[in-house]
Every structure is written in structure tokens, then in C-alpha cells.
Amino acid sequence: MLRYILKRVVWAIISLFFIVTITFFLMRMIPGGPFTGEKTLPQQILDNLNAKYGLNQPLHIQYIKYVKSLLRLDLGVSMRHPGQTVNEIIARTFPVSAKIGLLSIIFTLLIGIPLGVWSALHQGKWQDNLSMIIATIFITIPSFVLAVLLVYFFGVKLGLLPVMGLDEARSYILPVVSLSAYSLSFIARLIRSSMIESLSQDYIRTAKAKGLSKTKVVYKHALKNSLIPVVTYLGPLIAGVLTGSFVVEKIFLIPGMGQFYVTSISDRDYSLVMGTTIFYAAFLILMNLIVDIIYVFIDPRIKLED
């Protein structure tokens, strides 16, 4: 397994190199720049700003300097947030997004998996139809629409929950529900279809014939094999949710990483775009590697090949 992990790390470094290179040159190809906004600056000030951040140098020189800084884990200085480095911004905003994301993942698994199992065990009955209708509704409703509806009913009309910031424990409820609705419903559908397939396998009939209890057959044998598609989905889900959601963070005024990521693109903040992209890509690659390793523990039939 160690050789497999080392091989994946090497491929991760190569993948990150291409991501850095493509993102760097794509950002420079977009018309405009960090200092060309709605308010036109005098040419002298624009030249001074470009010189300060090295944007007046040839593109290949900028690229080489950036890669050298990156090797020292220095993501540079934000061009639109004076006095702040990209490392500082990520260090400050990532824990906020990660806390929301982690709660969202826990909520997703606690509700999504039992819902899928319940639906599969009652295939074709009203319980199955009801749970799948609920899952389909939450899959089709965009998170920003759900967030606005939750704010209106539970925050404005009923006054039960806070609608902005994270000042108290209750403040997490609406953002977590908004962020979890889609993934929860998707996992419920995954578990349902996978469970139905597992329950029809020969080893399940054998387990029943041996006189094992229904609980043991379902949760020890059928559910364990049904979790593989969910584990596959969890890798990119964790990376995406923990690094922040722009829409949800914007609606609930949460100062997380997702909000900075999208505004940095519209602001042409080259350093911040590069830094957040690299951070997200590295996190996604790490999560996929962890998922591949977890496969072995869930299903011993899977071997990690070199």
C-alpha cells in the first residue's frame, strides 16, 4: 500500500503542476487585470501598481517567479486586499468554511443513509415513494433557492433562527441544511439503488437461510457493500463542501473561503485565484486518495494495485 500511496503522491504533484500552469496562463488571457475596474485609474498609478506586483514583466518571468514562490509554500500577496497574503486569507477563511462543511457532511450522512435504507427496505410501497419524492424535490431545488426560502420562513416570518453570521449555535442550522439538502438526497438515492441490488444477491439469501436476523443481514452484509458508491461520492463532496460554498456563504453573510474564491475571480485577483485554486485542487486530490484507501477496508475484494 505504501508504494501505491507514493505513486499517487507523485501523480498528485504532476497534476498540481498542470493545474498551476493552466490556471496561471488562463487568468492572464482574460481581458482586463486586477486594477482595471469600473473606475479608470490614471496611467501613472496603473503603471506603479503593475510594477509593484511584477505584472509589467514578461509573462514567462512572472510564471517562473510564481512557481519558485510556490515551492516555498508562499502563495503571494493579494492584489485586491492590501496588506494581506493569500496564505493568511486561506488560514483565516478555511476554518470557517470547514466548520460549516463538516457539520453539513455529518448531517448528510446521518439522514441520507438511513433514508436510503428505509426506502430500499420498503421498495414499491408508500414509504419508498414518499422518501424518493422528498429526495427528488431537494435534488431539483438549487441551494440558493432553498436558502432564501429557509431565511424567509424560519428567520423572517417565524423568527425562530438567525439568518446571518455564526454568532451562536443556532446560526449553523439554516446554512447546514441549505448546504446538505442536495447531497443528502443524492446519497439517499444512491443507497436505495445500491441496497436493492445488494438485497437480491446470493450471499444475502444465504445469510437469510442461515437464520441471521434481519438487522444483521441488512446492516452487516447488505449496507456494507452498498456504501461503496457513497464513499466514491464523498471524496469530491468533502473537498467541495469544506472549502466553502459561495452562494450559501453569501446569503448567510458567512466570511468563509467560498466567498473569497468567487469574488477573487471577478476582481482578477491573480494571486488569490491561484492560491485558492491550488488549495482546492490539493484538497480534492487528498480526499480522493483517502477514498481509495477506504475502499480496501470496506470491501476486502478491492486491492490497491501499483
Salt bridges, closest charged atoms under 4 A:
ASP128 OD1 - ARG192 NE 2.70
GLU168 OE1 - ARG170 NE 3.44
ASP202 OD1 - ARG205 NH2 2.41
ASP292 OD2 - ARG8 NH1 2.27
ASP299 OD2 - ARG301 NH2 2.77
ASP306 OD2 - ARG3 NH1 3.67
